[in-house]
C-alpha cells in the first residue's frame, strides 16, 4: 500500500497489519484536523505516541501541524477540544480494551468448561 512508503511503523513496534488498521481507522486523514495525507505539506501522516508511556503507546496518525500541537497539549501549554477528543480515543487504549475484553471472555469460558 502506498501509505507504507514513508512510514516508520517498525520503530513503534507496529506490524504492517497494525499500521494498516491505524490507517483504516484514520481514513487516511489526520485524526484531529481531518486533512488527508496527500494534502499535508509532507504528503504523509505521522505516527503520534504518548511520550510518558514510550513508543509502544501509539495514539494515532496526525499531520505535522497537529503532531506539533500535541506537544503543547501534552505539556499542558494548550487546550484544544479536537485534541481532547482524539486523546479520548487513542489507538493503544482501544487495543488494550479490546484485548482485555477478549481475555475476560476466555477466562469465563475456561471456568464454565472446568
N, C-alpha and C positions, 0 to 999 in steps of 0.2 A: 504494500500500500504506500502511496506517496507520502502520507503523514509520518512514515518511519524514516524518510530520507534524512532528516536533520535532527531526529530526536536523540536523546541521551538516556533513554529509559533504563538501560543496564546499570547506570550509576546510582539509580534509585531502587535497585533490586526488583525491578518490574520485568515480568516476562513480556514477550511481544503480545500475548493474549491480554495481559493486564493493561498494556498501553492501548490496545485496540478497544478494550472496554471503557477506558478513560475517554478516548476519542469519541466513541459512540455516545457516551453519556453527555459529553460536551457538545455533541453535534458539529464538531469541527470549528467551534466558536469559543471565544474567551468566556469563561463561566461567570464573569462579573459583568462586563460591558456588552457581551454577545457579538463582538467584532469577529468576523471569520478569519481563519488563519491566513488566507490569501490576501486579505485587506490590511493586515498588520504591516508595519514598516519592515520587519524582518521576514515576513512571509511564513511565519510559523508561530506556534504556541509554545509556551514554556511550562515545564513541569514545576508546579508550586508544591512546597512541602513545609511542614511545621518545624521550624528551626529547633524548638525546645525538645522535640522528640527524635530528631535526626532524619536522615534521608529516606528511611522507610515510611515515614508518615506523610505520604503524598496526599495533598488535598485536592488537586485538580489541575486543569490546564488553563493558563492565562496568557493574555497578550503581554508585551513588555511593559506597557503603561500600568496595567493592573497588577502585574507582578511587583513593580516598584511601589505602587500604592500599598500592597500588603506588607511591605517592610515597615511602613509608617503605622499601619493598623496594628501590626504585631507588637510594636513598641509602645502602643497607646498614644501616639502622637496625632493620629487622625481617626475619625469615625466616619463610616460610610454605611448606609443601610444595605446597599447591594453586597458589600464585603461581609457584613454580618450574616446575611442570608447564605452566602457562599460558604462561610465557615461552619454554619449550622449543618451543612450537607457535605462535609469533607469526605472524599473518597475512602480514605483509610478508616474512618469511623463507620461508614456504611458497610465496608468489608468486614470489619470486626463484629458488627452487629449481626450480619448475615452468618458469619462463621459460628458465633455464639449460639444463635438460634438453631443452627444445624447440630451443634454439639448437644444442646438440650434435648432435641428430638431423638438423637442417637442414644443418649443416656436413658430416656424414658422407654425406648424400645428394648434396651438391654434389661431394664427392671421388669418389664412385662414378660419377656421371654425367659427370665431366670426362675 
